[in-house]
Amino acid sequence: MQNLEHETDRDFVLKTARDQNVRFVRLWFTDILGFLKSVAIPVAELPDALEHGVGFDGASIQGFARADESDMYALPDPNTFQLLPWRQRPGTHEAGGGAVARLFCDVVEPDGSPYPGDPRAVLKHVIRRAAAMGYVFYVSSELEFFYFRTAGSRPETLDQGGYFDLTPQDIDSDLRRDTISTLEQMGIEVESSHHEVADSQHEIDLRYTDALTMADNTMTFRLVVKEIAQQHGLYATFMPKPLQGQNGSGMHINTSLFRGSQNVLFDPDDAYHLSSLGKSYIAGILTHAPEITLVLNQWVNSYKRLVPGYEAPTYLSWAFRNRADLIRIPAYRPGKEEHVRVELRSPDPACNP
């Protein structure tokens, strides 16, 4: 059955590539720091890449392997095939004509076994463990970022707007609109967007989905934001604290656990509508917060954001509605049991999703 599904997915990718006049395919994977790596292949090489992967030097990828064990392969996941809208070149006869697509890859050893240092493989392993316990893990991400005029050493903001400000029709609005349009073309659903607290700071919220898809979507999101900014001659950054004296950028993660169609974090009889499992879930995050912080706040600059006075969490605490705590439980709305969730507010958008 698995082989049949693999063949079906593979055939779908090949047919779509033909139908959409794809000329090149970019194979993406993530290093341990969350940087996107890519190798481009002509579409004629796609059938072989889908079957066997494309080899690369793992010793040249930070944190992957030593020189004597460097042979690795990027094996495409057919379910992640998408066209890159900013690389579209219509026409089959023009020089350089044709579309460009991307596929996320799993990193594997020469024998085909998953490489244990591949972040995507680590996430898939955790998802399988949860599935064995009967759970599906859903995530939505709220990503904050800044626009600057250049990437120079003295960042120049584009506006002096504040939280939810309706600024005049200017370059900021164009950037967010074009970014969301591009994300939607790639099948990534957006819930909302708005100006954030700091000057030239913005937020785009992605609609919830399963954890693996959200991780892939977040990697794609960061590239799209930067690509669209560059098209406008500007620079976007996910640096957690680029401006002293102003709010930093977080990546608030809303999480929920389901068993089938049931949200297991919800209990209608509890005073706070939290199940005992939901409370244990919160306690687990609080218990392991120091280790979690090392992964989700991995840069020196991350800790310039986690200071008092800027709505960033600084204590091991949880609360209902309060946005200054490490964990926030959004208000429950009657009849919306599926929306009961746990929001982790410490991660920043420069981490490895």
DRENVOKE-805508 format. One record per residue (C-alpha): residue in one letter; y, z, x negated. Coordinates in steps of 0.001 Angstrom, whole numbers. Layout:
// DRENVOKE-805508
A	Y	Z	X
...
***
This chain:
// DRENVOKE-805508
M	0	0	0
Q	2402	871	-2821
N	1670	-2418	-4584
L	2328	-4303	-1341
E	5632	-2496	-862
H	6554	-3238	-4485
E	5841	-6931	-4005
T	7828	-6997	-752
D	10869	-5354	-2380
R	10582	-7624	-5418
D	10346	-10764	-3267
F	13360	-9650	-1214
V	15460	-9235	-4370
L	14460	-12638	-5726
K	15128	-14365	-2387
T	18517	-12650	-1994
A	19485	-13609	-5544
R	18703	-17253	-4749
D	20476	-17195	-1375
Q	23616	-15589	-2836
N	23789	-17890	-5853
V	23431	-14994	-8308
R	23785	-16131	-11903
F	23691	-12831	-13792
V	22196	-9430	-13026
R	23440	-6224	-14596
L	20816	-3543	-15109
W	22364	-71	-14951
F	21086	3301	-16085
T	22681	6651	-16931
D	22667	8608	-20177
I	22437	12400	-20200
L	26225	12798	-20042
G	26534	10626	-16954
F	27940	7531	-18634
L	26875	4251	-17098
K	24929	1955	-19435
S	24355	-1721	-18705
V	22520	-4782	-19948
A	23118	-8204	-18368
I	20365	-10783	-17911
P	20451	-14357	-16571
V	18911	-14568	-13112
A	16029	-16619	-14559
E	14874	-13443	-16344
L	14955	-11336	-13172
P	11269	-11801	-12140
D	10048	-10553	-15512
A	12572	-7707	-15575
L	11456	-6506	-12140
E	7834	-6479	-13313
H	8110	-5161	-16871
G	11677	-3945	-17397
V	14056	-4825	-20224
G	13675	-3160	-23615
F	16448	-1316	-25431
D	16981	999	-28392
G	16765	4524	-27018
A	17944	5979	-30327
S	21361	4396	-29722
I	21745	6136	-26333
Q	23206	9612	-26737
G	20551	12284	-26206
F	17659	9913	-25547
A	15383	9513	-28581
R	14964	9546	-32358
A	14739	6360	-34408
D	10941	6562	-34762
E	10445	6705	-30982
S	13301	4485	-29859
D	11523	1784	-27832
M	12359	2241	-24149
Y	12591	46	-21090
A	15050	-140	-18210
L	12882	-781	-15137
P	14929	-1981	-12126
D	14651	-257	-8759
P	14553	-3152	-6231
N	16046	-929	-3514
T	19366	-795	-5415
F	20108	-4530	-5524
Q	23770	-5213	-4678
L	26327	-7909	-5414
L	29387	-6860	-7429
P	32326	-7997	-5253
W	34846	-7936	-8122
R	32648	-10360	-10095
Q	32249	-13019	-7402
R	32944	-16574	-8530
P	32408	-19052	-5709
G	31052	-22501	-6345
T	27855	-23671	-8002
H	29379	-26447	-10074
E	32362	-24664	-11560
A	32183	-23394	-15112
G	31055	-19785	-14917
G	30345	-20168	-11175
G	27944	-17910	-9350
A	27711	-14284	-8343
V	26875	-11170	-10347
A	24556	-8461	-8998
R	23431	-5055	-10169
L	20241	-3018	-10096
F	19878	653	-11000
C	17017	1273	-13386
D	14584	4029	-14241
V	14060	4546	-17960
V	10378	4324	-18928
E	8276	4594	-22068
P	6419	1540	-23463
D	3297	2640	-21539
G	5267	2630	-18269
S	5479	6417	-17888
P	8874	7897	-16894
Y	11031	9018	-19798
P	11567	12789	-19266
G	15183	12627	-20488
D	16241	10070	-17885
P	18599	11860	-15450
R	17522	9645	-12547
A	13874	10455	-13233
V	14684	14177	-13306
L	16356	13922	-9908
K	13435	11926	-8473
H	11041	14606	-9737
V	12999	17340	-7938
I	13118	15236	-4760
R	9318	14858	-4874
R	8939	18627	-5288
A	11141	19182	-2239
A	9192	16580	-264
A	5921	18345	-1118
M	7424	21441	532
G	8372	19369	3574
Y	12089	19062	2826
V	14526	16170	2587
F	17728	16919	682
Y	20944	15333	1948
V	24250	15207	96
S	27793	14025	666
S	30406	13922	-2082
E	34165	14446	-1948
L	35545	12916	-5130
E	39053	13540	-6429
F	40757	11464	-9117
F	44130	10468	-10543
Y	45934	7149	-10928
F	48162	6687	-13979
R	50255	3752	-15128
T	48414	3465	-18450
A	45592	5106	-20370
G	48070	6297	-22990
S	48464	9783	-24390
R	51378	10614	-22050
P	50086	10052	-18496
E	52680	8718	-16059
T	51956	9335	-12384
L	52608	6807	-9625
D	54017	9163	-6990
Q	55079	12694	-6143
G	53038	12977	-2988
G	51167	16049	-1804
Y	48120	16952	275
F	47590	14541	3197
D	51064	13073	2655
L	51713	9799	4434
T	53491	8035	1617
P	55336	4739	2149
Q	53323	1559	1785
D	53066	1423	-1989
I	50590	760	-4767
D	48597	3951	-4041
S	47749	2809	-517
D	46731	-616	-1804
L	44449	927	-4405
R	42623	3152	-1925
R	42322	376	648
D	40904	-2116	-1873
T	38547	509	-3270
I	37132	1383	147
S	36782	-2290	1064
T	34799	-2912	-2136
L	32574	121	-1555
E	31804	-1028	1982
Q	30904	-4496	710
M	28341	-2759	-1514
G	26831	-831	1400
I	28467	2507	502
E	29840	4247	3596
V	33159	6050	3343
E	34130	8865	5719
S	37803	9238	4831
S	40446	9024	2132
H	43766	10752	1551
H	46359	11857	-956
E	45462	15127	-2666
V	47595	18107	-3736
A	48757	16940	-7162
D	51076	14038	-7974
S	49185	10724	-7980
Q	45929	12495	-7051
H	43632	11062	-4389
E	40338	11790	-2690
I	37693	9555	-1141
D	34785	11129	755
L	31412	9405	878
R	29222	9693	3980
Y	26124	11813	3509
T	22800	10284	2569
D	19691	11271	652
A	20241	12784	-2794
L	19051	9826	-4892
T	21150	7310	-2983
M	24192	9591	-3228
A	23749	9921	-6999
D	23589	6119	-7332
N	26554	5756	-4971
T	28594	8221	-7018
M	27936	6301	-10238
T	28953	3094	-8462
F	32015	4764	-6909
R	33451	5811	-10261
L	33142	2282	-11632
V	34668	725	-8500
V	37688	3067	-8610
K	38339	2134	-12229
E	37762	-1604	-11665
I	40201	-1775	-8741
A	42832	208	-10652
Q	42463	-2143	-13611
Q	42917	-5156	-11339
H	46314	-3690	-10388
G	47209	-3091	-14033
L	46727	673	-13690
Y	44341	3363	-14918
A	42127	5730	-12898
T	40612	8871	-14374
F	38029	11420	-13239
M	39093	13850	-15956
P	38865	17315	-14342
K	42314	18567	-15461
P	44552	15780	-16789
L	47866	17464	-15905
Q	48842	20984	-16857
G	50392	22981	-14031
Q	48866	20827	-11280
N	45579	20933	-9390
G	42578	19491	-11157
S	40010	17099	-9705
G	36804	18422	-8207
M	33690	16807	-6762
H	32842	19020	-3811
I	29200	18564	-2870
N	28085	19182	719
T	24339	19789	869
S	21802	20261	3640
L	18037	20618	3929
F	16053	18958	6692
R	12448	19158	7782
G	12023	16005	9829
S	14995	15938	12205
Q	15570	19715	11978
N	18364	21162	9878
V	16572	24188	8394
L	19870	25806	7329
F	20777	26354	11007
D	19760	29297	13205
P	21226	29431	16742
D	20534	33174	17039
D	22247	34237	13830
A	25803	35561	14084
Y	26899	33022	11465
H	24448	30291	12547
L	22698	30478	9165
S	18932	30708	8948
S	17207	33130	6579
L	16198	30113	4504
G	19841	29012	4434
K	20888	32415	3143
S	18179	32288	484
Y	19402	28827	-455
I	22906	30209	-1011
A	21512	33166	-2966
G	19587	30782	-5219
I	22728	28833	-6096
L	24600	32057	-6845
T	21718	33338	-8992
H	21527	30174	-11073
A	25267	29375	-11061
P	25710	29897	-14842
E	23015	27319	-15628
I	24214	24983	-12871
T	27739	25200	-14258
L	26594	23982	-17681
V	25304	20794	-16039
L	28006	20173	-13433
N	30967	21198	-15623
Q	29979	19778	-18963
W	33313	19124	-20698
V	35798	21450	-22394
N	38391	20039	-20004
S	36188	21156	-17076
Y	37104	24767	-17791
K	40826	24049	-17787
R	40318	23297	-14087
L	38287	26438	-13282
V	41231	28848	-13465
P	42967	30947	-10782
G	45771	29511	-8677
Y	44601	25932	-8144
E	41960	26179	-5368
A	39166	25922	-7939
P	36437	28604	-7850
T	36464	31247	-10574
Y	34024	33855	-9194
L	30395	33995	-8030
S	31270	34230	-4357
W	30624	32564	-1025
A	32514	32576	2248
F	32988	30865	5575
R	35808	28336	5573
N	37590	29796	2503
R	38216	27006	-15
A	38739	29290	-3014
D	35084	30347	-3286
L	32260	28819	-5273
I	30320	28203	-2060
R	31942	27458	1273
I	30209	27279	4648
P	32290	24936	6846
A	32973	26107	10392
Y	30150	25483	12884
R	30971	23345	15898
P	28751	23867	18988
G	26325	21009	19481
K	26683	19865	15854
E	23701	21704	14354
E	23002	18814	11990
H	26412	19371	10360
V	25687	22931	9217
R	25801	22653	5442
V	26511	24403	2165
E	29473	23143	138
L	29395	23701	-3623
R	32973	23496	-4911
S	32611	23952	-8662
P	31422	20489	-9844
D	33952	18045	-11223
P	33802	14246	-10953
A	33253	13749	-14701
C	29768	15283	-14541
N	26419	13504	-14379
P	25608	13177	-10651
***
